[in-house]
Amino acid sequence: MRQRSLIAITAALAAGALTLTACGSRDEGNGGSDTSDGIKVVIGVDAPLTGDLSAMGLGIKNSADLAVKTANKDKYVEGITFEIDALDDQAQPSSGQQNAVSFVANKDLLGVVGPLNSGVAESMQKVFDDAKLVEVSPANTGPTLTQGADWQTKKVRPYKSYFRTATTDAVQGPFAAQYLYNDAKKKKVFVIDDKKTYGAGLAATFTNEFKKLGGEVAGTEHINPETKDFSAVATKVKTSGADVVYYGGEYPQSGPLTKQIKAAGANIPVVGGDGMYDPEYIKLGGTASTGDLATSVGAPVEELPSAKDFVANYKAEGYKDSYSAYGGYSYDSTWAIIEAVKKVVEDNDGKLPKDARAKITEAMQNVAFDGVTGKVAFDEYGDTTNKQLTVYQVEGGAWKAVKSGTLAD
């Protein structure tokens, strides 16, 4: 969202007749190419691999890579060798759309993990849906992606090829509001957002619930995410009398924002969503971030028994970047695609069918397994059935979990 350069569209792979092999043979048509190890199936990964949000993006890429390596090592799908093709969207919708076109052109590519940003996802969904290419995001939280523009009054699924393992802002925003009002006893909030799909949507669902609970909105402000000077907003926060700030957006802006709010004399916590929950926020905010809070999807990965192997294997692979907020969800998104491929291959006598993409998209709806983040399954909209969330607080220079749970009715 911050860098403007575009990703070049890669050339479409030449189509042609592929020779069937006795090991892992397939029907002629799109989906996989023959190798000495059987059939190669590519899983695309789209995320910001450079720029301000690369800490999260690289965690997504590495975790997808780990899932593929695990599947290959275990020969999880007989006759199939998986690999990833990771493209950088720089958190830009235009780049994401070009990446989607590139993924579709690769006939070996049968599923995509990503993107990070809901705004980027909006630019990719139709491209994938037209090609019947399944997409599973580990991080998108915008409700409109799965439930349509009028999701608050009438839920309509726009694209059947889109799924996600992260819960939505329809749950996350209200969950934060309930924690702040009921647990933290905050009654007067100043709401700020970055005007983008994710940030504005999250701020809106938070605000609605906070007011419903009886809280007061002391003021609202929209910032330009391209700037780092928030002094004018910080002054408004100070004079508003708010006892908490809620920010809809991501850590590259909220880190400097919390510094400037505290410098203006408003010694109150800044609270945000999963886009803020990253160690980079603490680096950017420095000591001013102490006491700030963020919600994130699911339970803390480090505390889940189901995630022990993931954490150990990630470390053993020697990735230089942290798996970050969405590592476990990226692994599970990738594994969901692997499970769908397995189902389709087994249903077709050990071969990939001609319409592999369409069959994999269809199979995804019924995928269910015990993943890194818990039970992985999807509802009728393609949303995860796991609605758990966690509130984290900055203590001693690190994020510490303070409450996990689900949204109260």
N, C-alpha and C positions, 0 to 999 in steps of 0.2 A: 504494500500500500504506500510505501514511501519511496521506493526506487522506481524510476520510470522506464528504464531500459527494457526491451522486450526479448523474450526467448525466441530464437529462430525456430521455425517449424521444420522438424526433421523430415527427410524425404521418405515417402511411402515405400515400404518394402515391395520388391517385385513379386507379383503373384505368379504361381506356376504349379504344375503338377508335382506333388511330393511323393517320393517312393515310400511305400509302406514297408516297415521292417517287422520281423517276427517279434522283436522285443518292443512292447508298448506301441503297437500299430494303431492307426487312427483312420477314420473315414476321410476321404478327400473333402476339402473345404477349409474355412478359416479355423484357426486354433491349433497352435503348436507346430514345431518343425522337428524332423528327425535328427537325432544326434547319436553318437556311439553309445550314449547312456540311456537311450530311449527317446521320448518326446520332450522337447523343451517347451515349457510354459512360462511366459513372462508375466510378472505382476508389476504394474506401474506404481510409482510413488510420486505424488505431487505435494510439495511443501516449500516453504521459504528456506532455502539452503544457504542463502547469503542475506545480508541486511540485518535490520534491527531484530527481527523475530527468528533468526537462524538458530538460536539455542533450542527453541521448541521444534523447529523444522528438522534439524539434524537428529534430534532424539526420535522423531517419527521415522525418518529414513533408516537409522541404525536398528531400530526395533523391528521394522519390517524385514530388514536384512537378516536379523537373528532368527525370525520365524521361518524364513525360507531355508536358511542353513540347517535348522533343526529338522524340517520336513525332509530335506534331501538326505541328511545323515541317517534318519530313521527309516528312509524309503517309505514314507507315509502313504504316498500314492504310487502303487506299483507301476513301473514303466514311465513315470513322469519325473523330470528334473526341473525344479523351479529356479528362476532367477528374477532379480528386480531390475527395473529401469527407472531410476530416480531423476526427476526433472525439477528445476528450481522455478517456482512461480513468483518469488520475491514479494509475496503477499499482494500481488497485483492481479485484479480480475482479468485484464487483457492478456497477461502472460499465462494465467491459468487456462484460459480458453484455448490459446495456441498449443499449450501442452496437451490439452484434451484431444485436439485434432491430431497431434502427433501420436498419442497413445492409440487412438482409433486406427491409424494407418498401419500400425504394427500388427500383422496378422497372428503373430505368436502371443500377443498380449491378451489375456483373458479376464483381467480384473484390475482395478485401481484402488490404492489406499491413499486417502487424503481427500481434500486439502485440509490445512489448518484453519483457514479463515472462511467464515460463512459467506462473505462478499465474493470471494473467489469461487466458492462452490456454486453460487448463483450463475456464474458465467460458464460453468462446465456441465451442469446437469443435462441440458438438452442435447449437447453434443454426444454425451455417453448414451443417453436414452435412445436417441435416433439409431445408434449403432448396437443397441441391446447389450452394452458393455457395463457390467456391474461396477459400482463405486461404493466403497465403504469408508466413511470418514471416522477417524478416531477423535476428532476435536470439534467439528461444527456443532454449534448449539442453537442457531437461529431456528425458531419453530416453523417459519414459512417454508423451509426446505423440504419438509416432509408432510406438512399439514395445510399448506396453501396460504395465500395472502390473508384470508379471512379466518384463520385458525381459531380465533377467540370465539367466533360465533358458529362457524361451520367448517369442520375439518375435511379437506379434500386432498388426497395424495397426488401431487403433480407428476412425479416420475417414479415408475416402478423399479428402475435400475439403481436408485439411490438408497443407501442404508447408512446407519451410523452406530457406533458403539458408545458414544458420549450422550448423556442425557441433555435435554434442551433447556433454553432460558425460560421457558414456560414454567419450569421447575426451579431452576437455579436462582433466578431473581427473587421470587417469593421466599425461597429457603433462606436467602441472606436477610431479607426483610424480617422474617420471623425470628431469626437469631438476634439481630440487632435490637429489635423492639422487646422481645420477650426475655432473652438471656442477658444481653449486654445493657438493657434498660436505656437505650438511646431513643429519644422522643422527637428530636428535631434534626432533620437531615438536609444537607446541601447536595444536590444531585448534579453531576457533571458527566457529559459524554462526548465522544469524538465524532459524532454525526455519521459514523459508519454502520453498516448492517448489524454487526455483532454488538458494538458498544451501545448504539441508540436503542436497539431491541432489548438488551439486558437491562438498561437503565429504566426503560418503560415498565417492564414486568416487575422490577423491584419497587418502583414508585407506586404502582397500583396497589400492591400488597401492603406496603408500609402505611399508606393512607387508610387502607381498609382496616388495619389493625388499630388505628387511632393516632398514628404518627403525623407530625407536621413537616411539610416541605418548606424549608426556610428560603430556598432559592434554587434556581436552575441555571445552568450555563452550558454552552457548547464550545468546545475548543477546536482549534485547527491542529490536527495531528502532525503537521509538517513543521511546527514551531516547537521550541523548547522554553519560550518565555511565557510563563503563566502568572506573572506577578499581578496583573489586573484581576484575574479570577481569584487569586489567593487573597487579595484585599477584600473582595466581595464575600468570600467565605468568612473572613475575620469579622466583618461588620454584621453578618447575618445572624450571629448568635447560635449557629448550628452546633450541635454536640458531636456530629459525625459527618463525614463526607462519603458519598457513594459515587464511585467512578465507573462508568461503562466504557471500557476500552482495554488497552493492552499496556504491558509494562514499560515500553520505551517512552511513553508519555507520563504514566502514573508515577514512575520513579522520580523524575524531576519535579512533577507536580507536588508530591508530598513534601519534598524539600522546601519548595517555595511557600507552601501553605504554612508550614511550621515556622519558616523565617518571617512570615508576615505576622506571627504572634498567635495563630490559631493552633493551639496544642491539642488537636483532636485527631482521632484515627481516620485514615483514609481506607476505605473498604472497596473491594472490586470482585470480579469474577475470575474464572479460570485463565483468562487472558493476562491476568496480573500475577498469577501464581507461578513464579519462576525465580530461581536464585538471582537472575539478572535484575529483578526489581529491587532486591535488597542492595545490590552493588550500586545501582543508580540512585537509590534513595539515601544510602548511607545510614547514619544513626537516626535520621529523621524517620526512617521506615519502622523503627521499633514500635510495637503496639498496633501496627496496621494489620488489616485482615483481608483474606481472600477466600472465596469458595472455589472448589474444584470438583470435577466429576468423580464419583466413586469414593471408595475408601482409600486411605494411604497405601500405596502399593507395597511399601516396605513392611507394613503390618499384616498383610494378607498372607495366610499360609499358602494359598494358591500361587503366589508370586515369588516364592523363595527360589525356585529353579530359574525363573526369568532373571531375577536380580543377580544371582550367581553366574549364570551363563553370559549375561551382558558384560559383567566384569571380566570374565575369562576371555571373551573375544577381544578385549583390549580397545574398545571404542574410546576415542579420546574425548568425545562429547557425552554429556549426561543424557540419560533417556528422558529426562525432563518430565513435564506434567503429563504428557500423552504417550509415553513409552509403552506402558502396559496395554493401553487401548489400541495403539498401532500394531503391536504384536497380535492382539486378538482380532483386529480388523483383517490383518493379513491371513491369520489362521482361518478366519471365516471363509475367505476366498479359497483357501486350500481345501477346506472341508467341502465346499460346494463343487470344486473340481473333482474331488474324490467320489462324491455321490454320482456325478454325471458320468464319470469313467466307469464306475462299477455298474451303473444302469445300462451301459452300452457295451457290455462284454469286454471291458478292459481297454476300450478305445475312446478317443475323443470324437464326438459326432460332428457332422458337417456344421450344424448350428450350435457349436459349443458355447458361444457367448450367450445366446438366448437361453440355452438350457441351464447355464451356470447362474444367470440372473434369476431364473425361475426357482432353482434349487436353494438360492440364498434365503428365500422367504422362510424356509423350514429348517435352516441350519440352527443347531443348538448344541452347545458343548460347555464344559467347565474350563474356563479360560484363566488367564493371568489375573484379570480383574473380577473374577467371579463367574456366575452363570452368564453365558452369552447367547442371546436369542433376540428376535425382532418381532415387533407387533405389526398390525396391519398397515401401518404407515411407514414401516422401515426403521422406526425408532427402536432403540435398545429397550429391553424390558427391565433393565437394571436402573432404577431411579435414585440410587443412593448418592449422597453428596457429603462433602466434608468442609468444615470451616477451619482455616489455618490462620495462625497469628505469628508475626515476626517477633521472635524472642532470642536474644543472644546472637543475633546475626544470622538466624536461620528460620525457616518456616516450621512451626510446630502445630500438629493437629490438636484442635481444642474441642471439636464436636463432629461426630459423623451421624448421619441419619437420613430420613426421607422427609419430604414436605408434609406438614400437617394439613389435614382437611379443614 
